[in-house]
Amino acid sequence: MTKNDRKNAYLYCMFRDEQYALYDNYAKKNGLSMKTLLVLNALYYAKDGMTQKEICQKTFNSKQTVNLIIKNMLQEKYVTIEENPADKRNKFVKMTEKGRTYAKDTVVHITWAEDTAMSLFTPEEQEQLIELSRRFTKNLTDLINSSQEEDEI
């Protein structure tokens, strides 16, 4: 590992943290936690609803976090929970009209900003960004989950 590798890792992680802070500040500005914003976003675009397990997978939140967010959204009547006739153990969480109205401006704006920011890259740059980010995430996951020590690398 070189000094340049360390510098670039620092810069990449700093940009990631800056993006995280952007989302967090945006959520707070709209009276939400970032985790709630992620759940609202997932449900807003899931016209037929989603199971809580699917929400966890899509938002990278724990079952407990998603369950608490859904309970709060149920109290506000932003969502309903419907049984899956094919599998009664899995229930679908669906946004109500009240929930869709509540989430619309916030979710549509952040989606527009993401889509527009990506559109400012060429198609080739978009592919590179996605592929390199995917590889970095996989490498990071593998290294975090490995038993190697830093002096072995």
WOMO-V837153 format. One line per field, one symbol per residue. phi: phi as a letter, one per 20 degrees, with the letter a starting at -180 (. if undefined). psi: psi as a letter, one per 20 degrees, with the letter a starting at -180 (. if undefined). burial: I if it has 24 or more other ideal C-beta (glycine too) atoms within 12 Angstrom, else O. Layout:
phi: ???
psi: ???
burial: ???
This chain:
phi: .effgffffffffffffffgfgffffffgdmcefffgffgfffgeegenbfffffgffdmdfgfffffffgfffgemeccccfegfbffddeecfeffffffeggfffffffffffgfffefgffgffgfffffffffgfgfffeeefeffee
psi: prhhggghgggghghghggghggghggghjkrqhhhgggggghhinhjrqrhghggghikqrgggggggggghghikhrrppqohhnihpqppqqrhggggghfggghghggggggghiiqrhghgggggghgggggggggghhirjqqhii.
burial: OOOOOOOOOOOOOOOOOOOOOOIOOIIOOIOIOIIIIIIIIIIIOIOOIIIIOIIIOOIOIOOOOIOOIIOOIIOOOIIOIOOOOOOOOOIIIIIOOOIIOIIOOIIOOIOOOOOOOOOOOOOOOOOOOOOOOOOOOOOOOOOOOOOOOOOOO
